[in-house]
Amino acid sequence: MIRTARLASLAMCVGLVFAGCSSTESNPALKPIDPTSFREVVEKAAKDLFVPGAMVVLRTPQGDFEAGVGTTELGAQTPPSGDTHFRIASNTKTFTSALIVLLAQEGRLAFSDPVSKYVRGVPDGENISIAQLLTMRSGLFNYTAATEFAEALDADPAKAWTPQEGLAIAFSHPREFAPGAEYEYNNTNFALLGLIAEKVGGRPLAEQFRERLFGPVGLTQTSIPAADDTSIPPPSSHGYMYGDSGYALRDEQYPPDMVAAIRAGTLQPVDYTNQNPSYATAAGGAISTAHDLATWIKALVSGTVFNADFQKQWLNSLQAEDPAAPDGQKYGYGISYQRFGPKAAMYYHGGELPGFNSFMGHDPDNDVTLVIWTNLTLSPDDQTTANAMLPKILKEVYTELNF
């Protein structure tokens, strides 16, 4: 939730974790994919990062390739699959932003509307637009970065949070910059967008997600749990992280002695599976599967969620996160975009919270969809694990990359 960031023969298909095996006309941007090599790369990457379990789903014109490695629970031997449920964290933002775009498409709100029109008590709310919330440019303080928030979360992991409690923490801190002046990835923005969607849509967020997004796109295994529900539907994965919540929530680095203990095997990860995610509902509270996320990100990017006009507005919302690097990573209305090579680029999002890390992306030019999730938030060297696996997997897919 917190950070975001990056052709086989029929004989090869037999007996491997590989779904679908077909040939298409050659695409010079894509490599022929060897299912055995693909799985070996996933296994090695997970092992190097100390990940207990990882699931990768890759859909290409050549077919669908899947690799579930390791285990969903320490002490057991249960490999993950494409239908294993996990907490998708900030990938939830793509659903919240899509709902806001649909409400704008219907004329029920405008991207230029000030936040103060819908939510009272927001500092400088009359000068912060919905568009600035969507693009992470409000300048409000990020409540999940507050020391007192992580401490409260660890003191009572089962606590049911309201959006207002998170916002109260955010508003107790000075704003980071003037509205629109800079980019800063920030969960406060999406807590506010969730409240706006509920007010304008007239129904709870979970209900609108289910009826307007999950159902129409065919996401049968995706949900937003109730505020007091800390369970994950079966089959599911446990989620782990070393240390307290602050290491994920505040991007803190592990101290050297802790790293040494992790690598020596004398420090075991904490099981965060049932930490209550209600603190992040609109920003990162959803549960899904790799199969559902692959279906969702392709539908969102390919234009089946919005009409043509609002699909264009959604795509055109992308802005460089760093003005000094206009061709670098971009963030728009709840979506990121990055070029990885001359003919390799994806619209994507990531997700991180204590216990899980994930990535989902779609490349419309080459019809490539990729989902990666892991059940360890951070590696011993402080890398978000799914994001750290991404470059290694992309090297199996594309012929030319920039790294």
N, C-alpha and C positions, 0 to 999 in steps of 0.2 A: 504494500500500500504506500510505503513512504517514499521509496526512490523509483525512479524509472530511468531508465536509460535506454541494447544492441542485438539408369535403365538396365533393368536386369532381365536376364533370360528366364524362361519358365523354370528351368532347372534350379536357378538360384532361389526361386520363391518357395520351393518345397521345404517344409520343416522349419522355416524361419519366421520370426515375428514380423510379418509383412502382409499387408492387406491389399489385394489388387495388384495385378501385374500386367501392364499393357505397354505397347510401344506407340510412339507418336513420331511425327516428323521431327527431324533433328533441330534442336534449338542451340545455337552456338553459345548462348549465355549459360546453359545448364550442363552439368556433367552427367554422364551415365552413372546412375546410383547403384552401387553394389550393396545389397541389404546386409551382408555379413560385415563388410567394412563399416557401414553406417552404425550398426549395433556396437561394434568394437569401439568406435569413437565415442559413443555415448557412455559406454561402460567405463572407459578410461577417464573421461572428463569427470564423471560422477565420483569415481574413486579418488582422483587427484584433489577434489574439492571436499572430501570427507562426507559426501552426501549419502545418507542411508538409502534413499530411493529416488528415482527420477523417471519421468515419462516424457517421451518425445513423439509427437505426431507430425509427420511431414506429408503434405499432399501436393503432388506435382502432376504434370501431364503424363509422366511415365507410370504413375500409380501412387498408391498410398503406402508409406513406410512408417512403421511404428517400432519403438524400442522402449520397453519397460524394464528397468534394471534395478537391482537391489531389492529393498523391502519397504513396505508401507508402515512397518512397525518394528522397532528394535527388539531383538530377542525372538523374532519370528522370521519365517521365510515366505513372505507374501509379496510377490512382485506387483507393482502397479500396472494398470491397464488403461486404455483410453476411456474406460467408463468408471474409473476410480474418482470419487468425489474428493475435492480439496478446497481450501479457502483461496479464492482468486485475488483477494486484496484489491489493489488499485485498478485491476482490469474492470472492476465494477464501475469505474468512472466513465467507461465507454457507454454503459447502459444509461447512467444518469444524464450524460450529455446528449445521448440520442433522444431521450425523452424530452429534454428541453428543446431540441431542434424540432421534434414533432409538434410540440406545443406552439412553437414559433410558426411552423408551417401552417398551422390551423388559425393563425392570427390571434392567439390567446395571450401571447406576450411578444415582445420584440427584443432582439439582442442588445439594442441600445437602451433599453429600460434601466433605470437606476435600481439598485438593490433595495433602496429605501421604499420603493413602491410596494414591495412584497414582504419585507422583513424589517421590523422596527429595531432600533438600538444598535445598528451597525455603524461603527465609527466611520465618518465620511461617506456613509452609505448613499447619499444623494449624488456623489461623484464617482461611484463605482458602478459600472455597467455589468449586465449579465454576460456580455462578451468578454469582459475582463476577468470575470470569475472563470469562465470556460477556458480561457487561454493562460490562466495562472499569472495574471497581471494586476491583481487587486491591491497588492502591497500590505494586506492584512497579515498579522502574525499567524504562523502555523501552530495550531494548538498541540499537535502531536509532537512538536519539538520542545515543548515545555518540560523542564525537569519535574515539576510537580505532577504533570500528567503521567509520565512513566512510573513515578513512585506510587501514584494512586492505582494504576493498573496492576502493578505487581503486588500491592497490598491486598487487593480484592479482585482477583482475576475473573470471578464470575459476575461482577457488578454489571447490571443493565444500565447502559448510558443513554441519555437523550442527546439529540443534536445541540440543544440549548446549553447543556453542561460543557460540551466541548467548546462551543462558541464563547461561553463566559470566560474560559481560560484564555482563548485567543484575544478577546477584547480587553482583558486585564493587562495586556502587554502593548507597548507602543507599536504602531505600524512600522513596517520595514522600509517602505518608500511610498511616494505619491502614486495614486491610481494610474496605471498605464505606463509608468516610467521604466519598469524593468520586468523581467521574467523571474519568477521563483515558484518552483513546484510546491504546492501548498494544499493541504487537506481541508483547511478552513473554507476555501473557495467552494468545494464540493459539498460540504455540510450545508452551506447556504443554498446551493443549487437544489439539494434534496428538499429543503423546506419550500423553496419557490415552486418546485414541481408539484409538491403536495397541495399547496395553496391554489395554484392555477388549475391543476388537474382535478382537484376536489376529492381525491381519494388517496389512501396510503401509498407510499412509494412501491412497496412490494406488490400491491394489487395492480398498479399501473404497469410495472415491469412485466408481470405475468401476462396481462391481457394485451399489452401494446407491443411488447418486444419478444418475450420468451415464446409465447404461443404462435404468433405469426411467422417467426423464423424457424420454429421447430426445435426449440431448446427445451427438451423434456426433462433434463437433469440439472437445470439451473434454478437457483432460488435465492431469496433474501430471507434469512431466518428471523423469527420474532426476536424482540429485544432481550427476552429472558431465555432464549434457546441457545445453548452452547454446543449442541450436538451437530454431527455431520452425517447425512444419510449414508447408509451402506450401499455398495462397498466404498470404504473411505480410507484415507491415509492419516496416520498421525503426523504431527508437525513438530519439528525440533529446532532449537537454537541454543548456542552456548551463552550462558550468562543471563543477565536481566534484560527487560524489554528495552531499556535505553540504548543498547547497542544497535538495535534496528531503528527505533523511533528517532534518535538524535544523531544517527550516523557516527556513533562513537567507534573508535578503533579498539581492538582487543589489546590489552597490555602484554608485553613480552612474556611474562611468567605464565599468563593464561594461555597464550599461543603454544608455549612449550608443553604445558600440561595437556592441551588438546591433542597435539601431535604425538605425545607419549602415551596417550590413551588413559591417563590418570584422571582426566576431567570428562565427565559424560554430559551430553547435551540435555537441556531441560525440555520436557514434553509440554508444548504450548497448545496442543490440539484443542482443548476446551476453554482456552482463554476467550472471554466473551468479546466478539467482534462488533458489538453494537455501537462502540465508540466511533466506528468508521462506516456506518451503514451506507450512505450515499457515496462515500469516498472509497470504500473498500470492504463492504460487508458480505458480498455475495459468495455463494458456493456453486461450483460447477465441475465439469469434467473436461479433459483434453478434447474429446470429440465435440462436445458442445461449443467450446471456445473456437475450435477450428471452423465450425459452421458459422458462428457468429461473426468473427472478424472478416471472413470472406464476404458475407452478406452485407456487412456495414460498408466495406470498402468498394464493393462492386456496384452499389447503388440500388439495392432492393429494400432498404429501410426508409429512405426519404424519396420525395419526388425529385424530378430532374433539377429544378431550380434550387431546392435546398440541399441537394447533394453537391451542387456546384459551390454553394455558399460554405458548406462544411469543408470541402476540399480547399477552398480559397482562404479558410481561416488560419492556415498554417503560417507561423511567424518564426524567424530564427530565434532560438533561445539566447544566443550570444550575438549581438549586432556586429561584433568584429569578425564573426564567422558566418556570413550570410548563406553559405552553402553547406553549413553543418546541420546539426540536429534541429528539427523544427517541432513546435507544439501548436496545435490548433484547438478546435472545440472538442476537447477530451480525446485527442489522438496525437501520436507522434509520427514523424516521418524522417527517414534517414537514408542516404545513398551509401551503400556499402561497397560499390564498385561501379565501373562504367555502365553495366547493364544489370545491376543488382540494387534494388531499392525496395523498402517496405514501409507501409503504414502499419503502425504497431502500438502496443501499450505493454507495460510491465506491471507486476504486482509484487509487493513485499509487505509482510507483517511477521511478527514473531511466529515462527513455525513453518512458513512457506515462502517460496519465491517462484515467479512465473513470468513468461513472455508469450505473447501471441502476436503474429504479424501476417500480413498478406501482401504479396507482390503482384499487382494486377497485370503488369506488362508480361510476366512470364508464367502467370497462374500458379504461383507457389504460395502455399499456406503452411505456417510453422507454429507449433505450440510446444513449449517446454515448461515443465514444472518440476520442482524439487521439494522435498520435505525437510530441507535444512535452509534456514534463512541466509546465513553468512558462513563462508569458509573461514578457516583459521587466519588467512591473510586478508580478511575483511571484504572479500568479494561477494556481491550478491550472486548466488550460485547459478540460477538459471541464466542470468545475463552473462556470467563468465563462461557458460557452456556455449552460448550463441555463436561466437566466432568460429569455434571448432566445428560446429554443425554446418554453418554456412559454407565452410571450405569443402564440405562434401557435396554441396548443391551447385555452387556457381563456379564457372571457369576462371573468373577474374575478379579479385576483390582488392580493396585498398589497404588490407592489413595482412 
